């Protein structure tokens, strides 16, 4: 199965996302802010990243942009998982290179479908 990096500064959200991912048989690496997410993406080379948007220091849009524009991580799909539910947020996320966009709290079936699509 796949190695998935989950980036979220909320311990509750992080735990929920990890449970969903692990229930599908994937292994999980976690990060609690955008900069740590970028560093772990480079170090761990996960198959997929689930990225929160609203985080301190480096937000999820900025972290996604760094990951998708870095030659060492540009082929890793990033799914934004966020409370930001405006169409402009989704468009901005796509412009940063995000593969997909899921609004919190995620419907498990929708998130799993998006993960499966991203993993091909």
N, C-alpha and C positions, 0 to 999 in steps of 0.2 A: 504494500500500500504506500501511500504518499507521506512525505514529511511536510507538515503545514506549520507555518509560523503565525501565531496569533498575537496581535499587538493591540493592547487596550489598557488604559490607566485605571479602569474600574475593576477591583478584585472580583466583584459579583459578575460583571459582564464577562471577564476573562474566564472565570470558572464555568459559566454557562456555555460559552463558545468552545472551550476545551472539551466539555462533556459531549457536545454535539459531534465534534470532529472525531473524538476517540470512539464514539458509538459506531462510527462508520469504518473503524479499523485502521485509521491513520495514526501516525505518530505526531506528537505536538512539541513545538518549541515555543516559548512565550517571551514577550518583551512588554514592558510596562510604560514605554513612551516612544515617541517617533524616532528619536536619535538611536535608542537602543534597538529599535526595529530595523533601522537601516544597517547598523553594525551587525546584527544577528543575520540579516539577509545575506550580507557579504560573507560572513564566517560559516554559516550553516548551509547555504545554498538550498533552501527549501523548494519543494515543488510548487508551492502556492503560499500566498500571504493573505490573511484576513486582517484588515487594518481599520482601527477606529479613526475618526477624524478629529474630534475635540479632545486634544491632549496638551499638556504643558510643553514648553520648550519648542519642539518641532511638531506641528500638527500633522494629521494623516495625509492631507493634500500635499504638504511639503515633503513628507517622508516618501510618499508614493512617487512624486516627481523625481526625487533623488534615486530611488530604486530603479525606476523605469528608464532613466537616462544614464545609468552607470553600466558600462559594457559588461561588468562581471555579474550583474543582476537583472539586466534588461529583459531577459526571457522568462522571468518569474512572474506569473499572473498575480495581480493584486485585486482583491475584492474589498471594497470599502464597506464596512458594517458600522452604521452610524445613526444617531438620532436626527441628523439633518435630513429633512425629507422634502425639501424644495426642489423643483425641477432644475433651477439654476445650480444647486449643489451637485446634482447628478451630472449635469453638463460639465461643470468645473472639474469634477472627479475624472470624467472621461478625458478631458484635456490634459490632466496630469499623468495619464497613461493607465488608469484603472481599467481592469477587465470587466468588472461588474460593480453593482451598487445594491446593497441590501439595507433596508431601514430597520432599526432596533425598535422593539425587541423582535429579533428575527423569527419568522415562522420556520420551524425546523425543516420541513419538507422543501420550502423554497431555498433555504440556505444550502441544504444538501444537493439540490438540483443544480444550483449555481456552482458549487464546488466541483461536482461531477463534470459539468460542462467545461469549466476552466481546466480541469485535469485531462480533458479529452477522452 
